[in-house]
Amino acid sequence: PDPDNPYSWPSAPLPTDPLDFRHHNYKEMRKLMKRVMDECPDITRVYSIGKSSRGLKLYVMEISDHPGHHEVGEPEFRYVAGMHGNEVLGRELLLNLMEYLCREFRRGNPRVVQLVTETRIHLLPSMNPDGYETAYKLGSELSGWAMGRWTYEGIDLNHNFADLNTALWDAEDNDLVPHQFPNHYIPIPEYYTFANATVAPETRAVIDWMQRYPFVLSANLHGGELVVTYPFDMTRTYWKAQELPPPPDDGVFRWLATVYATSNLAMANEERRLCHYDDFTRYGNIINGANWHTVAGSMNDFSYLHTNCFEITVELSCDKFPHASELPEEWENNRESLLLYMEQVHRGIKGVVRDSDTDEGIANAIISVDGINHDIRTAVDGDYWRGVEPG
């Protein structure tokens, strides 16, 4: 529709889900999470993974039939939003998702019941609460393209994770992988652990979170474009701004990105306008991150190289801070995508590695797939999940 003539815009159908469609600042976000927990105490738990530089807690909502406990054989999934504080749609979608899963579980919706009973879901709606509060005070009209993007300390969290790509690629160039240098669980460089390293407390909290839970699948929700990106986010040739460095699990990542993109109503709309100058519709609204623009130290690459978890980035909307009146339509655009993507955590191979004498699970057993130069490891109880392509 003509952006200068709002009267020509088609009126989108209002969602039937009775959710809290508005922008929630930190205080209101906490209230909503507590309300959901009170409404569904049997399947929810709220916990904190750390604090921002200004002391705001990073709250996570866990949704599971046994909250607080890892069940052997049950995969763990996470959504992360608000890494850039001014990209606010992901935050509201995750708050809506909490409400939706709680209410639909109570109603006996078979799809939601199956998802909650067979998956341990973790939702972090605001990774950068300091940046969000800055953007929220200005509102959707004035928050701008960058105001609130960074942490209070001025750090861009999506460039703040340890660069593990360079070490891996150097080792590959010297034929050291996987016998002398690992192709997975790549250790964090020593310089990154020093007290004077420029690492945000928010980043350290998320890394600790990743190391504590055996996450299998994740998505990182951003805004400002309509596209889904997948690793690698960093170019292999250090002086290039764009390059296609496919990961060993390129097919799995392209599948995961396609699942979200094709079920997202906004992305799938063939008549939609381009957000800016990139026409991602030509590629099915998915792209390798580094083939778009290089990002060193991204959370996607770190998650893939340091843990078992496969992670993609979803750019949810052209507008980083949509009006509250647009939130119902954005929920409709993303509801099926959010659910369908979570269900992908059950695809592939899974099992438990046990000691044949004691029948106890064996932690850190290495799972290798022929032809894929990227292994994974079993969790504490010996259970594992390995996303692979059919065949």
C-alpha positions, 0 to 999 in steps of 0.5 A: 500500500501507498505509505503516504495514504493510510486510507488505502491500507487494507485492514488486517484481521484482528487476532483472536488470541486475547493477549496483552498487545502493548509495549512493556517496559521493564516493570511491566514486563516483570508484571506480565511474567509473574501473571503468567507464572501465577496463571500456569504454576505447574508449567512455568518458572521465572529465573534470572541468568544475571544482571545488566550493567545498570543492575537490571536482572535478565529474566527468563521464562521456562515453560515445561511440564517439569519446570526446573528439571532437565528430563533425560531425552527431552531437548532444551530450546531457547528464544532470545530477544532484545539483544539490541534494545531498540529492536523491540518487536521480539520482546513483545512476541516472546511475552505474547508467546508466554501468555499463549502457551500458558492459556492454550495448554490450560485449554488442552490445545493438543499441539501446545500440550505436546510441545510443552510436555516434550520440550523444555522451552526457555524465553529470554525477552530482553537481553539488553534491558538498559538499551530498551529502557532508553528506546522506550522513553523516546517511544516508537516515533523518536527512538531512531535507528540506533538509540538504545541499540547498545548497552549502557556501557556502549557495547553492541552485544552482537559483536561481543561474543568470543571470536572462535571462527578465526581459531577454527579456520586457522586450524583447518588451514593447517590440517589440524582439525579434528585430531589436534584442534576440535571441530566443536566445543572450541574453547574460549580464548584466554584473552577473552576471560581477563578482567579488563576484557571488553565483555559486557556483563550481559554477554557473560551472563548469556555465555554462562547460561549457554554452558549451564543448559544443554540447548539444542536449538535457538533463535535470536530475534532482531528487527529492522529487516525482514529476513532470516540469517544463519551461520556463519556470520563472519567472513572467512577472508578477514578483509571482505565485507561480504562472503559466503562461508557455509558451515558444515551443517549448511543444509540444516541451517538453511532448512531451519531458516526456511521453516521460519521464513516460509511460515511467516506471513509478512515474509511470505507475502509476495506483494510486500515492499522491500524494507531497504535496498536488499531484495531478500525475496529472491533468496526465499527470505533467508541468507547466510549472515556473512553473505549479507554483512560480516559480524565478528563475535556474533552469538549465532557463531559462538553458539554453534562453535562453543556449544551443541546449539544451532542458532539463527537470527530472525529479522522480524520487521522493517520497523525496529519499534512498531506502534502498539497498534501494529502488535496484534498484526505482528503476532499473527505474522509470527505465531505459526513461525514461532511454534513451527520453529520450536517443533524443529528441535525434535528433528534429526537423531537423538538418543542416550549414550550409556555405560554398558556395565552400569547403564548410567548415562555418559556425559561428553561422549562425542557424536560424529556424523560421517561427512559433516566436520562438526561434532556434538557431545552428550549432556550430563545424563548422556542424552543427545540431539543431532539435527541432520538432513533427511538421508 
